[in-house]
Amino acid sequence: MIKSIVKLNFFLFFLGTIAVFSQTNDAIVQKPNPATGKKLDSLMQLLNSESLKENKLNYDFNVLMSAQNSKFNALNEQIQKANTILKEGIDYKGFTSELALLVKWKEQSVTGIIKNKSKMQTVRDLTTTSVLLNELLKRTKSQLEKISANNKSLSSIQRKIDSMAIDELFYKIPVQESAKKNYYQRMTLTTKDLALANTNLKNAIDSIQKLEIKGNIFKYDLESDIAFLKNARKTLNDKTSTIASDVIQSKDGYSSLGQNFKHSFVKGYLLFVFYIANQTQILTVMFIFIIGLVIYLRVIRSKYKKANMYEDLKYPGHVLNYPIASSLLIMISIFQFFLPTPPFVFNAFIWMISGIALTIILRKSVVKYWFYVWIAFFILNNISFQDNLFLLYSPGESRFILLMSIIGLVLGFFILKNRKKEGKEIKEKSFAVAIVVFIVLEFIAIICIFKDSYNLGKILMTNGYFTIFIAYQLMWAFGLSLDVLNLSKDLTQSEEEILNAQEGLKEFKVSAFIYLLFGLGWYVLLSRNTYSFQNFMQPIADAFYEKQQFGEFSFSFNSIFLFFFILFMSGLSARIVSFLTTESKTIGSGSPKSGLGSWLLLIRIAIITLGVLIAFISFGIPMDKIALMISALSVGIGFGLQNVINNLVSGLIIAFEKPINLDDIVEVGGNMGKMKSIGIRSSVITTWDGADVIIPNGDLLSQHLVNWTMGSNRRRYEIDLGVAYGTDLNQVKSILIEVLNQHELVLKNPTPMVWVTKFNDSAIDFTIKYWVPHFNFGNDVRNDLIIAIDVAFKTNGIEIPFPQQEVYVQSFDSRKEAKLENSSTTASDIVAPDKSEEIL
């Protein structure tokens, strides 16, 4: 390249010299020499050709070096990524050991049912084993998904490295010596790293694939055992549906108490651990809801105490007196319907917690008789919980079931017998129905035990006690939830509205629809682990979770439900945050305003926006589809949603500029009152008459808005009055100033002003101007000042005149009246005098 440039410069210099020489000798040489021109053209063409060739070589060399450098960097990056993943380590031992444990636990679970099959099968053992195998299958699938993800990740890196290593650019050797030397060094190092990475990746992928094969074999084995159990449960279910003997009389047909306990404990423990591990997400959500409700109830209680209303509550105070117990009872009662097929051992655990919470609430909430009834049922329920955890048959347990049924029958009849006595009445229809169902179930259980129908007898005995427990749980959870809603609503109402609402509580009746929901909930909780229920619900559940295809978009009914649930929860969370961070209407007028103010609007918008994004993500809508939806929405805005968008944007402007705040005294569109709420689309003003006026946010910005408390809560008021002519005006002014200074709510700075304004028709007018510390005190201060001024004026003999008019009536002359009486003219001929009366 340098040689070519030198040649070119020399040639140009040579041409320039010839040109100059030809110009200086222009007068002498008049005609050009054709031979000389052709020689110069050929020489120039030769130099250009050599220069082009050399430049192409340099360009090709630079392109090659740049491409090789990029390829080397990309290959080294993939090698480093593979080394990083391998150094972080893949838990082969963990996968292998867990898989071995899963195999061991599966073998223990199916012992006595599939392997070494016992002569007598029990419903509880088959049901527990079926649920346990399903939980083991979920755990196995979860581990296989992790193994498959690692396999795909490493295989993807391997494919990228292999595809880069066969690129021809790696094998093109540069021409220049210096570049060639660098290429040899880099190629040697890369080849060494590549060989090592390939070896490590191959070993890792081989190990993962072996684990995946073992896991899949175990998964297929589990699915086969689950199918076998399904058939066994169906056979036993058909047999149990009739009161027929299912007891094996020989000792080989049942286990000892120790063997029964060990077998039941192992299965129960494994099932409990695996269920919690597999349902971590929903259990975490339940825990968060419990904590959130506890905080919410504590805030409500603090608001009632701040408003001096806590001691006067007419609601049952259980929710606010026991926020933790109430939260546990309410949330466990709700979430137990959303837990996917919980095993009985887990149900017993959460029912124990809710039962303890209910005991705490009932201790001071009901009469002693009904508290003792609950204690009796709670103790018997716990005993039936423990008995239901035993999975195998034993003659001693059969006699125990008979004893529990007899005790339950006696207790049920005792409650029904005393139901009409004072203090022992059954006030809830649902509880009365539960007692009757309990008695019927226990009576049939006794018959089953006498007929050696062990499985059906145990099911009826335990379900009878569970019926009473569920009735208590659902009724009190429903009542406490209503209390939470009513107490929250009261904080946003006036005292008159609260009194009316609480009077209405006496007439509140549970509708038939609520009783129907109670019955449906009772049936679901008792039967959802039975074969019949699962066989009926499985197709519905499969359809609920099954992916549906709509063009290129796939969805499921579960994702639709989750989408609307997240939207609902985001809106509810926004309202709860707004409620908890603002003062209520019932709190005294002198209380300070919330410091958050209109920032609450931004918080609510942020919560709702986040909820919408999470809802779309959970629904599986890609971002390009969301962009299309926004585009379609923009078209709709252009045609018919201008006002809606105007109000939404105005809400954002209000949130940022803050021309108004919560509890501000405002006047807009002829409406004056207190700012109750600032919403996303509209805001609410509570007028002095108690009406809530909903004003779109666009109107707040477009109309003339008067904010009496924007800069300060202080307000100036005026009083106009007049005194009679002849009064000492300086004395009046001194009296008025003294009255103003004596009132504690009249501010001394700014100084109160008293002015004599004008001479009126019947009085000399005064104007008093003064400031009060808060707008809400204005009318009270005005009232006090008028009374004090009236008293002071009467004490000092100062008259406040009022407008007077005197009317003088002038009658006709008596002689003219007599003359008129003697005249024969008619009344119509009489002409009235010009001035019959004068008004002064």
Stockholm file with secondary structure:
# STOCKHOLM 1.0

chainA/1-840         MIKSIVKLNFFLFFLGTIAVFSQTNDAIVQKPNPATGKKLDSLMQLLNSESLKENKLNYDFNVLMSAQNSKFNALNEQIQKANTILKEGIDYKGFTSELALLVKWKEQSVTGIIKNKSKMQTVRDLTTTSVLLNELLKRTKSQLEKISANNKSLSSIQRKIDSMAIDELFYKIPVQESAKKNYYQRMTLTTKDLALANTNLKNAIDSIQKLEIKGNIFKYDLESDIAFLKNARKTLNDKTSTIASDVIQSKDGYSSLGQNFKHSFVKGYLLFVFYIANQTQILTVMFIFIIGLVIYLRVIRSKYKKANMYEDLKYPGHVLNYPIASSLLIMISIFQFFLPTPPFVFNAFIWMISGIALTIILRKSVVKYWFYVWIAFFILNNISFQDNLFLLYSPGESRFILLMSIIGLVLGFFILKNRKKEGKEIKEKSFAVAIVVFIVLEFIAIICIFKDSYNLGKILMTNGYFTIFIAYQLMWAFGLSLDVLNLSKDLTQSEEEILNAQEGLKEFKVSAFIYLLFGLGWYVLLSRNTYSFQNFMQPIADAFYEKQQFGEFSFSFNSIFLFFFILFMSGLSARIVSFLTTESKTIGSGSPKSGLGSWLLLIRIAIITLGVLIAFISFGIPMDKIALMISALSVGIGFGLQNVINNLVSGLIIAFEKPINLDDIVEVGGNMGKMKSIGIRSSVITTWDGADVIIPNGDLLSQHLVNWTMGSNRRRYEIDLGVAYGTDLNQVKSILIEVLNQHELVLKNPTPMVWVTKFNDSAIDFTIKYWVPHFNFGNDVRNDLIIAIDVAFKTNGIEIPFPQQEVYVQSFDSRKEAKLENSSTTASDIVAPDKSEEIL
#=GR chainA/1-840 SS CHHHHHHHHHHHHHHHHHHHHHHHTTTTCCSCCHHHHHHHHHHHHHHHHHHHHHHHHHHHHHHHHHHHHHHHHHHHHHHHHHHHHHHHCCCHHHHHHHHHHHHHHHHHHHBTTTBSCCSCCCHHHHHHHHHHHHHHHHHHHHHHHHHHHHHHHHHHHHHHHHHHHTCGGGGCCCSSHHHHHHHHHHHHHHHHHHHHHHHHHHHHHHHHHHHHHHHHHHHHHHHHHHHHHHHHHHHHHHHHTSCCCCCCCSGGGSCCHHHHHHHHHHHHHHHHHHHHHHTHHHHHHHHHHHHHHHHHHHHHHHHHHHTTCGGGCCSCTHHHHCHHHHHHHHHHHHHTTTSSSCCHHHHHHHHHHHHHHHHHHHTTTSCHHHHHHHHHHHHHHHHHHHHHHCCSCCHHHHHHHHHHHHHHHHHHHHHHHTTTSTTCCCCCHHHHHHHHHHHHHHHHHHHHHHTTCHHHHHHHHHHHHHHHHHHHHHHHHHHHHHHHHHHHHHTTSCHHHHHHHHHHGGGCCCCHHHHHHHHHHHHHHHHTTSHHHHHHHHHHHHHHHSCEEETTEEECHHHHHHHHHHHHHHHHHHHHHHHHTSCCTTSCTTSCCCSSTTHHHHHHHHHHHHHHHHHHHHHTCCHHHHHHHHHHHHHHHHHTCHHHHHHHHHHHHHHHHCSSCTTCEEEETTEEEEEEEECSSEEEEEETTSCEEEEEHHHHHHSCCEETTSSCSCEEEEEEEEECTTCCHHHHHHHHHHHHHHCTTSCSSSCCEEEEEEECSSSEEEEEEEEESSGGGHHHHHHHHHHHHHHHHHHTTCCCCCCCCCEECCCCCHHHHHHHHHCCCCGGGCCCCSCSCEEC
#=GC SS_cons         CHHHHHHHHHHHHHHHHHHHHHHHTTTTCCSCCHHHHHHHHHHHHHHHHHHHHHHHHHHHHHHHHHHHHHHHHHHHHHHHHHHHHHHHCCCHHHHHHHHHHHHHHHHHHHBTTTBSCCSCCCHHHHHHHHHHHHHHHHHHHHHHHHHHHHHHHHHHHHHHHHHHHTCGGGGCCCSSHHHHHHHHHHHHHHHHHHHHHHHHHHHHHHHHHHHHHHHHHHHHHHHHHHHHHHHHHHHHHHHHTSCCCCCCCSGGGSCCHHHHHHHHHHHHHHHHHHHHHHTHHHHHHHHHHHHHHHHHHHHHHHHHHHTTCGGGCCSCTHHHHCHHHHHHHHHHHHHTTTSSSCCHHHHHHHHHHHHHHHHHHHTTTSCHHHHHHHHHHHHHHHHHHHHHHCCSCCHHHHHHHHHHHHHHHHHHHHHHHTTTSTTCCCCCHHHHHHHHHHHHHHHHHHHHHHTTCHHHHHHHHHHHHHHHHHHHHHHHHHHHHHHHHHHHHHTTSCHHHHHHHHHHGGGCCCCHHHHHHHHHHHHHHHHTTSHHHHHHHHHHHHHHHSCEEETTEEECHHHHHHHHHHHHHHHHHHHHHHHHTSCCTTSCTTSCCCSSTTHHHHHHHHHHHHHHHHHHHHHTCCHHHHHHHHHHHHHHHHHTCHHHHHHHHHHHHHHHHCSSCTTCEEEETTEEEEEEEECSSEEEEEETTSCEEEEEHHHHHHSCCEETTSSCSCEEEEEEEEECTTCCHHHHHHHHHHHHHHCTTSCSSSCCEEEEEEECSSSEEEEEEEEESSGGGHHHHHHHHHHHHHHHHHHTTCCCCCCCCCEECCCCCHHHHHHHHHCCCCGGGCCCCSCSCEEC
//
